[in-house]
Amino acid sequence: MSTFTHEARQLAFQQLDQAKLTFAARGWFPGTSGNLSVKISSSPLLVAVTASGKDKTISTPNDYLVVDAENKPYEATSLKPSAETQIHTAIYRNIPKAGAVFHVHTIANNLISELYGDVSYVTLRDQELIKGLGIWEEGAEIRIPIVENYADIPKLANAVENVLDPRIPGVLIRNHGIYAWGGNDFEAKRHLESFEFLFSYHLQWLQVRHLAVQA
C-alpha cells in the first residue's frame, strides 16, 4: 500500500533541500550536475527527486518532483526528472533498505575513479572513516566498484545495477561521480561524506608517499 501523502511529499522535499544546500556549499554540484532522491513509498515505488537543469545553490518552489518506478512524473508537472533518475530507481529496486540516494561530482571522486577504473574497483583499508559506512571491523577493508561512464543512460543504470553490493553503499562512475545511499537522508549523507573523506585522504597519501620516495 502506498504511503504517498501531501505530508510525505513535503517532508521528502525538505530533506532534499537540506542535503542539496549542504552539498552545494561544498561545491559538489558544479554546472548544475548531480542529483538527489528520497524514497517516499516502496510499494508502489515513488521517489522524490531533483528536477533536471536546476541551479542547486538556490531554493525555488520548482526544484523537486515525484516519479514512479518507470521514472515518470507521478503528478502532473512541467518539471523533468534527471535522465539519471533511472540509476536511482535501479538502486531502490535492488537495495530495498535504501531510503535516499545522493549523486555528486567532485575532483576527488573523479580522480579516484580514473586511477582505478581499469580494474573496476578501488580498495581502501585501515581508515577510521570506514566506520562511517557502518563497517566496524578492526582493520576493515572495502572495495568500491567503478563502472564506465556510458552515455546511454539505460546501459549505465544496468552497469550500476550489476555491481551493487548491499555492504558497500556506493558506486563510482568513471570520470563522472559517485552514487551513495543509505536507509534515510541522514545515513546517505553520512555515507557520502565518509566516501569523500576517504577519497581525499587516499589521494593526498599517494602524493605524500611519492614525495617520500623521491626524497
WOQUI-V945552 format. One record per backbone hydrogen bond with DSSP energy under -0.5 kcal/mol. NH is the residue of the N-H (numbers start at 1). CO is the residue of the C=O. Records with the same first field share a line. If there is no record, write none. Layout:
NH = CO  CO
This chain:
9 = 5
10 = 6
11 = 7
12 = 8
13 = 9
14 = 10
15 = 11
16 = 12
17 = 13
18 = 14
19 = 15
20 = 16
21 = 17
22 = 18
23 = 19
24 = 20
25 = 21
26 = 22  23
27 = 24
28 = 23
32 = 29
33 = 30
35 = 103
37 = 101
38 = 48
39 = 99
40 = 46
41 = 46
43 = 44
46 = 41
47 = 67
48 = 38
49 = 65
50 = 36
51 = 63
52 = 80
54 = 51
56 = 54
58 = 55
63 = 60
65 = 49
67 = 47
68 = 72
69 = 45
71 = 68
74 = 66
75 = 66
82 = 50
85 = 82
86 = 83
87 = 84
88 = 84
89 = 85
90 = 86
91 = 87
92 = 88
93 = 89
94 = 90
95 = 91
98 = 95
99 = 182
100 = 182
101 = 37
102 = 180
103 = 35
104 = 178
105 = 28
110 = 106
111 = 107
112 = 108
113 = 109
114 = 110
115 = 111
116 = 112
117 = 113
119 = 116
120 = 116  117
121 = 116
122 = 144
124 = 142
126 = 140
130 = 127
131 = 128
132 = 129
133 = 130
134 = 131
135 = 130
136 = 134
140 = 137
142 = 124
144 = 122  142
145 = 143
146 = 120
147 = 172
150 = 148
153 = 151
156 = 152
157 = 153
158 = 154
159 = 155
160 = 156
161 = 157
162 = 158
163 = 159  160
164 = 160  161
165 = 168
168 = 165
169 = 167
170 = 168
171 = 179
172 = 145
173 = 177
174 = 147  172
175 = 110
176 = 173
177 = 173
178 = 104
179 = 171
180 = 102  178
181 = 169
182 = 100
188 = 184
189 = 185
190 = 186
191 = 187
192 = 188
193 = 189
194 = 190
195 = 191
196 = 192
197 = 193
198 = 194
199 = 195
200 = 196
201 = 197
202 = 198
203 = 199
204 = 200
205 = 201
206 = 202
207 = 203
208 = 204
209 = 205
210 = 206
211 = 207
212 = 208
213 = 209
214 = 210
215 = 211
